[in-house]
């Protein structure tokens, strides 16, 4: 009987589903999952976190006797100072590689970087998923769009020279009748703005979940290729796990393009600068 000399695939070549399939991430977690997972893929961020976690755990190693533990704690304090000071320094070091909000998220999760976001307890994810929302408050000038009050001079310049355009966008005349109260003014402006926006020939932005989900899908493709090696194996594996090819079509070029997009994003997205550019 002819023996099959083809080597059997080792079970270690597979990749946990939570590491590469992000289609089930809830919409209110997608932003946090995006930054968490891409940070996990950065070697410099991982190494810095490992190094600091090792420092912060020195006084907890090998607690043989009370005297030995006390001695180690004293050595740790002399070497690194107070724990709160060390944690603040940890935060500052990590913020240089990420940003202040993202570093706070990563420091508060001891699961980082060894545990995938989707494998963290739901209750803990619920507490952490909004830690990035204050970024918009910290970087108000870095977020595109919104309503701004123009100075009289800017308005005059726009009228005289710039065809009713300012550096921030469009300038329009509005007559406000305050007798109906603030709510009436806001409702009227909403109606006018929606109608006016629909008439403008502007490129529409993708929904945030679509944008971040696409980026996470690209990251999943990169991880699959790095683990499994062959595009054919990657496609067969995802088909077997998911039941159908939900990531991309059979064209290897699409998979390669997704992988390269993730590699480029990993290289360029940290430290975070707003507005974040997510290429596809």
GUZA-699397 format. One line per 8 residues: number of its first residue (from 1); their letters; for each residue y, x, z of N, C-alpha, C. Coordinates in steps of 0.02 Angstrom, whole numbers, always signed. Each point is the difference from the previous one (the first is absolute). Example, Ala and Ser with C-alpha at 12.3 -4.5 7.8 and 13.67 -1.06 7.14 Angstrom:
<torlums>
1) AS) -284,+660,+390,+59,-45,+0,+60,+45,+0 | +53,-18,-36,+59,+42,+3,+55,-39,+37
</torlums>
This chain:
<torlums>
1) XXXXXXXX) -60,+42,+0,+60,-42,+0,+62,+44,+0 | +49,-18,-40,+61,+40,-6,+44,-11,+61 | +20,+56,+29,+44,-5,+59,+72,-4,-22 | +37,-39,+38,+72,-7,-14,+37,+59,+33 | +26,+44,-42,+34,+60,+26,+74,-12,+13 | +25,-59,-17,+70,-14,+11,+14,-5,+74 | +49,+38,+26,+12,-1,+73,+24,-69,+23 | -24,-19,+57,+21,-64,+30,+70,+8,+30
9) XXXXXXXX) +38,-53,-8,+67,+2,+29,-4,-5,+75 | +36,+43,+33,+1,-1,+73,+43,-57,+25 | -20,-29,+55,+40,-55,+28,+69,+25,+21 | +6,+66,+11,+65,+27,+22,+51,+1,-56 | -22,-11,-63,+47,+1,-56,+40,-65,-4 | -22,-52,+34,+36,-63,-2,+62,+4,+44 | +44,-48,-10,+62,-2,+37,+8,-69,+31 | +18,-3,+64,+7,-64,+32,+50,-44,-38
17) XXXXXXXX) -16,-62,-5,+40,-47,-40,+73,-1,+23 | +11,+5,+65,+69,-2,+27,+42,+59,-22 | -33,+53,-26,+36,+59,-22,+28,-7,-70 | -26,-48,-39,+21,-3,-70,+15,-70,-26 | -22,-52,+35,+14,-68,-23,+49,-33,+48 | +60,-17,-25,+53,-26,+42,+19,-72,-19 | -44,-33,-38,+16,-67,-24,+2,-52,+55 | -29,+15,+58,-1,-48,+55,+53,+14,+53
25) XXXXXXXX) +43,+49,-11,+52,+14,+49,+49,-59,+2 | +13,-29,+59,+47,-56,+4,+69,+18,-25 | +36,-47,-30,+66,+14,-27,+49,+31,+51 | -5,-22,+64,+47,+26,+49,-21,+69,+27 | -56,+27,-24,-21,+67,+19,+4,+49,-57 | +16,-24,-60,-7,+42,-59,+47,+60,+1 | +62,-9,+24,+47,+55,+2,-23,+54,+49 | -21,-20,+60,-23,+48,+50,-63,+35,-24
33) XXXXXXXX) -46,-38,-29,-62,+30,-27,+17,+51,-53 | +48,-14,-43,+20,+45,-54,+21,+68,+28 | +47,+0,+48,+24,+64,+28,-54,+34,+42 | -38,-39,+37,-53,+29,+42,-52,+36,-43 | -24,-34,-52,-53,+29,-41,+24,+59,-42 | +60,-3,-25,+25,+57,-39,+13,+59,+46 | +23,-13,+62,+9,+55,+48,-67,+32,+16 | -54,-40,+4,-66,+28,+13,-22,+48,-56
41) XXXXXXXX) +27,-8,-59,-20,+41,-57,+41,+64,-6 | +49,+10,+45,+40,+61,-2,-27,+51,+49 | -21,+57,-26,-31,+52,+42,+49,+25,+53 | +64,+11,-18,+47,+28,+49,+13,-49,+57 | +1,-65,-16,+10,-50,+53,-61,-3,+46 | -59,+0,-29,-61,-1,+41,-4,+60,+46 | +13,+59,-28,-6,+61,+40,+51,+2,+57 | +61,-23,-14,+51,-2,+54,-22,-47,+56
49) XXXXXXXX) -26,-59,-18,-22,-47,+51,-59,+28,+40 | -48,+30,-34,-57,+30,+36,+25,+54,+49 | +46,+41,-24,+25,+55,+42,+35,-27,+62 | +41,-50,-8,+36,-27,+57,-46,-39,+47 | -47,-37,-28,-47,-37,+43,-41,+48,+42 | -17,+58,-29,-37,+50,+39,+42,+27,+57 | +64,+13,-14,+46,+22,+53,+4,-51,+55 | +10,-63,-18,+11,-52,+50,-62,-16,+40
57) XXXXXXXX) -59,+21,-24,-62,-15,+35,-25,+59,+41 | +37,+55,+1,-25,+60,+35,-14,-12,+73 | +42,-38,+33,-10,-9,+72,-55,-49,+16 | -32,-29,-52,-54,-48,+12,-68,+30,-16 | -2,+61,-25,-63,+30,-19,-39,+27,+60 | -64,-14,+1,-45,+28,+50,+25,-7,+72 | +9,-62,+23,+24,-10,+69,-56,+12,+51 | -16,+64,+13,-57,+17,+43,+14,-18,+72
65) XXXXXXXX) +52,+29,+28,+18,-14,+70,+75,-17,+2 | +20,-26,+57,+71,-18,+7,+44,+62,-6 | -20,+56,+31,+40,+61,-2,+5,+28,-72 | -56,-1,-35,+1,+25,-69,+43,-44,-45 | -5,-67,+10,+41,-46,-39,+74,+11,+16 | +15,+10,+64,+69,+11,+20,+27,+65,-30 | -41,+51,-1,+20,+64,-30,+15,-8,-74 | -44,-36,-35,+11,-10,-72,+63,-40,-13
73) XXXXXXXX) +12,-51,+42,+61,-40,-8,+62,+42,+12 | -4,+46,+48,+57,+44,+14,+13,+46,-59 | -55,+30,-28,+7,+44,-58,+29,-38,-59 | -23,-62,-9,+25,-41,-56,+75,-13,+8 | +21,-16,+61,+71,-15,+13,+43,+61,-12 | -23,+59,+23,+38,+62,-11,+5,+15,-74 | -54,-12,-37,-2,+16,-71,+40,-49,-42 | -7,-65,+13,+29,-50,-45,+55,-43,+33
81) XXXXXXXX) +10,+7,+66,+50,-41,+33,-28,-68,+18 | +46,-47,+15,-22,-67,+20,-31,-36,-60 | -48,-43,+15,-35,-36,-53,+48,-40,-44 | +48,-33,+32,+48,-40,-39,+40,+44,-48 | +18,+60,+23,+36,+47,-43,-44,+22,-58 | -64,+13,+14,-45,+22,-53,-10,-56,-52 | -6,-62,+23,-9,-55,-46,+61,-9,-44 | +60,+8,+29,+61,-3,-40,+2,+54,-53
89) XXXXXXXX) -23,+60,+19,-2,+55,-48,-51,-15,-55 | -57,-28,+20,-50,-22,-48,+31,-50,-50 | +36,-48,+26,+33,-51,-42,+49,+33,-49 | +40,+48,+25,+48,+33,-43,-34,+40,-55 | -53,+36,+18,-36,+39,-51,-30,-45,-53 | -30,-55,+21,-31,-46,-48,+52,-35,-42 | +58,-14,+29,+54,-33,-37,+25,+43,-57 | -4,+66,+7,+21,+44,-55,-45,-7,-61
97) XXXXXXXX) -63,-17,+13,-48,-9,-55,-2,-71,-26 | +18,-49,+42,-4,-70,-20,+70,-30,+4 | +15,-36,+52,+67,-21,+19,-6,-27,+72 | +54,-21,+31,-2,-18,+71,-44,-61,+12 | +7,-51,-41,-40,-61,+11,-74,+13,-13 | -16,+34,-54,-70,+13,-16,-32,+46,+52 | +37,+49,+24,-28,+45,+50,-14,-37,+65 | +42,-47,+18,-13,-40,+60,-63,-41,-8
105) XXXXXXXX) -11,-28,-59,-61,-37,-13,-62,+44,+7 | +1,+59,-30,-59,+43,+1,-15,+27,+69 | +53,+16,+38,-10,+26,+68,-30,-53,+45 | +19,-63,-11,-23,-53,+44,-72,-22,-14 | -29,+27,-54,-69,-18,-18,-45,+62,+6 | -38,+6,+55,-45,+58,+7,-55,+0,-53 | -9,-57,-34,-50,-2,-54,+21,+42,-60 | +65,+13,-8,+24,+39,-56,-17,+74,+11
113) XXXXXXXX) -24,+36,-50,-14,-22,-69,-74,-13,-15 | -42,-4,+51,-72,-3,-12,-26,-70,-18 | +37,-51,+20,-24,-69,-9,+42,-36,-52 | -33,-33,-47,+36,-39,-50,+38,-57,+32 | +56,-19,-30,+41,-54,+27,-41,-64,+11 | -42,-17,-48,-37,-63,+4,-54,+1,+54 | -17,+60,+27,-51,+4,+52,+31,+2,+70 | +67,+2,+4,+33,-5,+64,-5,-72,+25
121) XXXXXXXX) -6,-10,+65,-7,-67,+27,+58,-45,-23 | -15,-62,-21,+54,-44,-22,+56,-10,+50 | -17,-2,+65,+51,-9,+51,+48,+59,+1 | -27,+61,-10,+43,+59,-1,+41,+3,-64 | -30,-19,-56,+38,-2,-63,+57,-49,+6 | -12,-56,+34,+53,-51,+7,+59,+28,+39 | -13,+44,+48,+55,+29,+40,+38,+52,-40 | -34,+34,-46,+30,+57,-35,+29,-18,-68
129) XXXXXXXX) -21,-56,-28,+17,-13,-70,+74,-10,-12 | +38,-15,+53,+72,-11,-10,+43,+60,+21 | -32,+56,+15,+38,+58,+21,+42,+30,-56 | -16,-16,-62,+39,+27,-56,+55,-47,-22 | +4,-60,+28,+48,-48,-25,+72,+20,+16 | +11,+40,+54,+68,+18,+16,+28,+54,-45 | -41,+25,-46,+24,+50,-49,+60,-28,-37 | -2,-64,-17,+55,-29,-38,+65,+1,+42
137) XXXXXXXX) -6,-5,+65,+59,+4,+42,+26,+71,+7 | -46,+48,-1,+20,+70,+7,+30,+28,-64 | -19,-28,-56,+23,+25,-65,+32,-56,-41 | +53,-32,+27,+29,-57,-37,+28,+20,-68 | +24,+62,-7,+27,+20,-65,-53,+20,-49 | -63,+6,+23,-53,+21,-45,-39,-58,-29 | +16,-62,+20,-35,-58,-24,+41,-32,-56 | -30,-9,-57,+36,-28,-57,+11,-74,+10
145) XXXXXXXX) +57,-24,-24,+14,-71,-1,+37,-24,+62 | +24,-61,-3,+32,-30,+58,+72,-20,-14 | +30,-30,+51,+69,-24,-4,+46,+48,+36 | +52,+23,-34,+46,+49,+29,+71,-27,-4 | +40,+17,+50,+71,-18,-2,+38,+57,-31 | +34,-13,-57,+37,+51,-35,+71,+4,+27 | +28,+60,-4,+71,+8,+19,+43,-29,-55 | +63,-14,+17,+46,-27,-50,+9,+49,-57
153) XXXXXXXX) +2,+65,+15,+11,+49,-52,-59,+3,-48 | -61,-3,+28,-59,+0,-43,-1,-62,-45 | +20,-57,+29,+3,-61,-40,+51,+6,-56 | +59,+27,+16,+51,+9,-51,-23,+48,-55 | -32,+55,+20,-25,+48,-49,-52,-32,-46 | -43,-42,+29,-51,-33,-40,+30,-48,-50 | +52,-35,+22,+32,-48,-44,+37,+35,-57 | +34,+54,+17,+43,+34,-49,-38,+45,-48
161) XXXXXXXX) -52,+35,+25,-30,+52,-41,-74,-10,-14 | -37,-30,+46,-72,+3,-4,-33,-67,-18 | +38,-45,-28,-29,-63,-24,-38,-36,+55 | +31,-5,+57,-28,-37,+57,-64,+32,+28 | -7,+65,-8,-57,+35,+28,+24,+52,+50 | -36,+7,+55,+14,+52,+49,-59,+48,+2 | +4,+51,+42,-55,+48,+5,-63,-33,+27 | +7,-56,+35,-58,-34,+30,-25,-58,-42
169) XXXXXXXX) +38,-22,-48,-25,-56,-40,+55,-42,-30 | -10,-66,+3,+44,-47,-34,+53,-28,+47 | +60,-7,-25,+55,-31,+38,+17,-66,-32 | -1,-54,+39,+15,-67,-27,+50,-36,+45 | +42,-42,-30,+48,-39,+41,-34,-62,+28 | +8,-14,+64,-26,-60,+31,+55,-32,+42 | +6,-64,-4,+47,-37,+42,-39,-31,+57 | +18,+16,+61,-37,-23,+59,+39,-54,+37
177) XXXXXXXX) -31,-56,+7,+27,-56,+40,-38,-2,+66 | +33,+23,+53,-34,+7,+65,-6,-66,+38 | +28,-54,-27,+2,-62,+39,-70,-29,+13 | -49,+19,-42,-68,-25,+11,-40,+41,+49 | +30,+55,+25,-36,+44,+47,-37,+56,-36 | -23,+48,+40,-33,+59,-27,-64,-18,-37 | -39,-47,+27,-62,-19,-31,+9,-28,-70 | +53,-40,-9,+14,-29,-66,+18,+56,-49
185) XXXXXXXX) +40,+49,+22,+19,+56,-44,-62,+40,-20 | -45,+13,+49,-60,+39,-15,-45,-38,-49 | -9,-65,+11,-42,-39,-45,+28,-1,-71 | +66,-9,-5,+31,+0,-67,-7,+67,-34 | +8,+54,+39,-7,+67,-30,-72,+12,-22 | -48,-23,+40,-71,+7,-19,-14,-34,-67 | +24,-61,-7,-11,-37,-63,+31,+37,-59 | +64,+22,+10,+33,+36,-54,-35,+65,-17
193) XXXXXXXX) -20,+39,+52,-31,+66,-11,-66,-7,-36 | -42,-48,+19,-64,-9,-33,+8,-19,-73 | +47,-45,-13,+12,-22,-69,+28,+59,-41 | +47,+37,+29,+31,+56,-36,-51,+56,-11 | -42,+13,+49,-50,+53,-5,-50,-16,-56 | -19,-64,-4,-49,-20,-51,+28,+10,-71 | +66,-3,-6,+32,+7,-66,+10,+72,-20 | -6,+47,+47,+11,+71,-15,-61,+30,-32
201) XXXXXXXX) +10,+45,-45,-55,+34,-34,-17,+64,+39 | -34,-9,+56,-17,+57,+44,-76,+8,+3 | -20,+63,+9,-72,+14,+11,-18,-24,+70 | -51,-42,+4,-21,-28,+64,-46,+48,+36 | +11,+7,+65,-41,+45,+40,-68,-33,+15 | -50,+42,+6,-65,-25,+20,+3,-21,+74 | -44,-45,+18,-5,-18,+70,-23,+61,+40 | +26,+9,+62,-18,+59,+39,-75,+9,+7
209) XXXXXXXX) -37,-55,+12,-73,+8,+8,-30,+28,-64 | +22,-25,-58,-28,+24,-63,+13,+74,-8 | +60,+22,+18,+20,+70,-8,-41,+45,+46 | -2,-17,+64,-36,+42,+48,-75,-4,-10 | -24,-60,-19,-72,-6,-12,-21,+43,-59 | +40,+1,-53,-16,+42,-58,-3,+73,+20 | +46,+22,+42,+1,+69,+23,-61,+16,+43 | -20,-47,+42,-60,+10,+41,-63,+0,-44
217) XXXXXXXX) -1,-42,-51,-56,-1,-46,-7,+68,-35 | +56,+29,-19,-1,+66,-30,-26,+53,+49 | +20,-7,+63,-25,+47,+51,-76,-7,+8 | -25,-62,-2,-71,-11,+5,-38,+32,-57 | +28,-4,-61,-31,+31,-58,-3,+76,+9 | +54,+28,+25,+2,+73,+11,-55,+20,+50 | -6,-37,+55,-50,+18,+50,-71,-8,-27 | -12,-52,-39,-66,-9,-29,-18,+57,-47
225) XXXXXXXX) +48,+19,-42,-14,+55,-47,-13,+65,+36 | +41,+13,+52,-10,+62,+38,-68,+2,+34 | -24,-58,+23,-64,-3,+35,-59,-1,-47 | +4,-41,-54,-58,-12,-42,-3,+46,-62 | +57,+27,-20,+0,+50,-53,+5,-25,-71 | -37,-49,-19,-3,-23,-69,+30,-69,-6 | +38,-12,-55,+30,-66,-10,-54,-52,-11 | -54,+17,-34,-54,-48,-10,-31,-20,+67
233) XXXXXXXX) -9,+49,+44,-28,-15,+66,+49,-43,+40 | +64,+16,-5,+51,-39,+35,-2,-73,-22 | -2,-11,-65,-1,-69,-25,-63,-37,+20 | -56,+33,-5,-63,-33,+21,+1,-16,+74 | +26,+47,+39,+1,-10,+73,+46,-58,+19 | +60,-3,-29,+46,-56,+17,-29,-66,-24 | -33,+1,-58,-32,-62,-24,-55,-23,+47 | -39,+47,+25,-54,-17,+46,+27,-28,+66
241) XXXXXXXX) +53,+31,+26,+27,-20,+65,+39,-66,-5 | +41,-6,-52,+44,-58,-5,-30,-57,-41 | -52,+15,-38,-31,-52,-40,+28,-5,-70 | +57,+29,-11,+31,+2,-67,+53,+54,+1 | +24,+19,-59,+50,+54,-4,+69,-28,+15 | +18,-4,+63,+64,-29,+21,+56,+51,-1 | -16,+64,-1,+53,+50,+4,+35,+8,-68 | -35,+25,-49,+28,+8,-67,-53,-15,-52
249) XXXXXXXX) +19,-3,-62,-48,-13,-54,-45,+60,-12 | -43,-5,-50,-48,+54,-13,+32,+63,-27 | +61,-5,-25,+33,+57,-31,+13,+55,+52 | -33,+58,-10,+9,+56,+48,+72,+22,+4 | +39,-9,-53,+70,+22,+0,+40,-37,+53 | -15,-64,+10,+35,-38,+51,-15,+26,+70 | -63,+18,+12,-20,+27,+65,+33,+68,+11 | +1,+41,-52,+32,+66,+6,+74,-7,+15
257) XXXXXXXX) +33,-47,-35,+71,-11,+10,+14,-23,+72 | -43,-43,+26,+8,-23,+69,-7,+58,+49 | -50,+42,-11,-12,+57,+45,+60,+48,-2 | +25,+14,-59,+57,+46,-6,+62,-29,+33 | +10,-66,-4,+57,-32,+32,-4,+8,+76 | -61,-8,+28,-8,+9,+72,+12,+72,+21 | -25,+48,-39,+11,+70,+16,+74,+17,+0 | +35,-25,-50,+72,+12,-5,+37,-31,+59
265) XXXXXXXX) -21,-60,+19,+34,-34,+55,-12,+36,+66 | -61,+23,+11,-15,+38,+61,+44,+62,+4 | +11,+31,-57,+39,+62,-2,+74,-12,+13 | +25,-57,-25,+73,-10,-2,+28,-51,+50 | -41,-43,+29,+29,-56,+38,+21,+20,+71 | -24,+56,+25,+20,+23,+67,+41,+64,-6 | +53,+8,+41,+27,-49,+46,+29,-60,-37 | -2,-58,+32,+19,-62,-31,+75,-1,-12
273) XXXXXXXX) +20,-16,-60,+70,-11,-17,+7,-69,-30 | +48,-38,+24,+7,-68,-25,+57,-5,-50 | -8,-45,-52,-58,-42,-10,-59,+38,-27 | -60,-17,+23,-60,+34,-22,-16,-19,-71 | -14,+50,-41,-18,-13,-69,-75,+1,-7 | -29,-56,-22,-72,-6,-8,-15,-6,-75 | -21,+55,-29,-15,-2,-72,-70,-27,-10 | -13,-26,-59,-65,-29,-16,-29,+35,-61
</torlums>
